[in-house]
Amino acid sequence: MNFSPDLQQAIEQIASDQGMSSEEFIVKTLIEKINSLKQATSHSSLPQTGLEEKDGILVFNTESLDHVDFNGLIAQSREESDWEQLKL
Protein backbone atom coordinates (compact mmCIF):
# COMPACT_ATOMS: atom_id res chain seq x y z
CA MET A 1 0.00 0.00 0.00
CA ASN A 2 1.10 3.51 -0.67
CA PHE A 3 0.62 5.72 2.39
CA SER A 4 1.53 9.35 2.73
CA PRO A 5 4.91 9.84 4.42
CA ASP A 6 3.24 11.23 7.56
CA LEU A 7 0.84 8.28 7.84
CA GLN A 8 3.64 5.78 7.17
CA GLN A 9 5.75 7.39 9.89
CA ALA A 10 2.84 7.28 12.37
CA ILE A 11 2.18 3.62 11.58
CA GLU A 12 5.83 2.73 12.02
CA GLN A 13 6.08 4.63 15.31
CA ILE A 14 2.96 3.09 16.85
CA ALA A 15 3.88 -0.39 15.62
CA SER A 16 7.36 -0.03 17.07
CA ASP A 17 5.95 1.19 20.40
CA GLN A 18 3.74 -1.91 20.52
CA GLY A 19 6.58 -4.25 19.54
CA MET A 20 5.23 -5.32 16.19
CA SER A 21 5.91 -4.77 12.53
CA SER A 22 4.04 -2.16 10.49
CA GLU A 23 2.25 -4.94 8.63
CA GLU A 24 1.13 -6.61 11.86
CA PHE A 25 -0.15 -3.28 13.17
CA ILE A 26 -2.12 -2.58 9.98
CA VAL A 27 -3.71 -6.06 9.99
CA LYS A 28 -4.54 -5.82 13.71
CA THR A 29 -6.08 -2.37 13.24
CA LEU A 30 -8.17 -3.52 10.27
CA ILE A 31 -9.43 -6.57 12.19
CA GLU A 32 -10.43 -4.38 15.14
CA LYS A 33 -12.26 -1.95 12.85
CA ILE A 34 -14.07 -4.73 10.97
CA ASN A 35 -15.18 -6.34 14.24
CA SER A 36 -16.38 -2.97 15.52
CA LEU A 37 -18.42 -2.39 12.36
CA LYS A 38 -19.90 -5.90 12.57
CA GLN A 39 -20.99 -5.28 16.16
CA ALA A 40 -22.51 -1.92 15.24
CA THR A 41 -24.42 -3.55 12.39
CA SER A 42 -25.71 -6.39 14.55
CA HIS A 43 -26.96 -3.91 17.17
CA SER A 44 -28.57 -1.57 14.64
CA SER A 45 -31.83 -3.53 14.68
CA LEU A 46 -32.20 -2.99 18.43
CA PRO A 47 -33.83 0.20 19.71
CA GLN A 48 -31.14 2.64 20.70
CA THR A 49 -31.46 4.92 23.67
CA GLY A 50 -29.10 7.62 24.76
CA LEU A 51 -27.54 10.82 23.64
CA GLU A 52 -25.64 11.24 20.42
CA GLU A 53 -24.63 14.07 18.15
CA LYS A 54 -26.06 14.25 14.63
CA ASP A 55 -25.04 17.08 12.34
CA GLY A 56 -24.14 19.32 15.27
CA ILE A 57 -27.42 18.69 17.11
CA LEU A 58 -27.65 16.77 20.38
CA VAL A 59 -30.24 14.01 19.91
CA PHE A 60 -31.78 11.74 22.56
CA ASN A 61 -32.75 8.41 21.03
CA THR A 62 -35.69 6.59 22.62
CA GLU A 63 -37.96 3.71 21.84
CA SER A 64 -41.03 4.52 19.76
CA LEU A 65 -43.26 7.23 21.24
CA ASP A 66 -46.27 6.34 19.08
CA HIS A 67 -48.27 5.38 22.17
CA VAL A 68 -47.91 8.84 23.78
CA ASP A 69 -50.86 11.25 23.45
CA PHE A 70 -48.96 14.51 23.06
CA ASN A 71 -52.14 16.53 22.51
CA GLY A 72 -53.48 15.21 25.81
CA LEU A 73 -50.27 16.07 27.61
CA ILE A 74 -50.33 19.61 26.21
CA ALA A 75 -54.00 20.06 27.20
CA GLN A 76 -53.27 18.77 30.71
CA SER A 77 -50.32 21.12 31.04
CA ARG A 78 -52.46 24.06 29.96
CA GLU A 79 -55.17 23.16 32.47
CA GLU A 80 -52.62 22.96 35.27
CA SER A 81 -51.17 26.30 34.22
CA ASP A 82 -54.66 27.85 34.19
CA TRP A 83 -55.36 26.55 37.71
CA GLU A 84 -52.01 27.91 38.95
CA GLN A 85 -52.81 31.35 37.50
CA LEU A 86 -56.23 31.34 39.16
CA LYS A 87 -54.64 30.70 42.57
CA LEU A 88 -52.58 33.89 42.28
N, C-alpha and C positions, 0 to 999 in steps of 0.2 A: 504494500500500500504506500501511496505517496502522501505523507503528511507535511503540513507546513513545518518549517524549522522550529518554530516556537512550540507547536504541539508535540513534535518528535522529542524535543528536549524535555518537556514536561513528562511525557510518557517514560522516557529513560530515567529521569530523576525519581519519579514515584516508584517505578519498578525496582530500581536499585535500592531505594529505601526499604522496600518490602522483601528484598532478597530474592528477586526473580528476574527473569529476562523480560525484555520489552514485549516479546511475543506472548509469553505466559500472562503478563499483565493485561494485554489487549484481549486475549481469549477469556480470562477470568472476568474482566469488566463486561464483555459482551454477554457472557452467560448470566451474570447478575442482572443485567438490564433486561434480557429476554425473560428471565424468571419473574422479574418485577412486573413486566407488561402482561405476562400470562396471568398472574395473580390479580392484577387490576381488571383484566377482561373477565375472569371468572367471578369476580365480585360485582361486576357492573349490573347484573340482573337483580341484585339485592337492593332493597330500598336504602338509600344513603341518607344519613342524618349528620348534621354538623355544619360547621362554618367552612366556607371556602371562598376564594376570590375568583371572580369571573369578569374579565374585561374591566378590571379596576373597581368592581362593585363587590361589596361583601354580601354573600348570599348564605342563607341558612336553609339547608336542605332538610325536608321532613318527609314523612310518609304522606300519602294522598290526603288532602283536606276536603275531598268531595262531600263528606258526610257533615261538614260544618255549615250551619245556617248563618252566614255572615249578615244577612239582612236582619235576622232576629237578634243577633248580638248587637248590631248598631242600634236597633230600635230600643232594646233593653238599656243600652248605655245612655241613650237620649232621655228615656224615662227617668233613670236614676239621676241624671244631671238636672232635669226639670224639678224633681223632688228636692234636690239639694238647694237649688235656687229659691224654692218656695220657703225653705226653712230659714233663709237669711232674713 
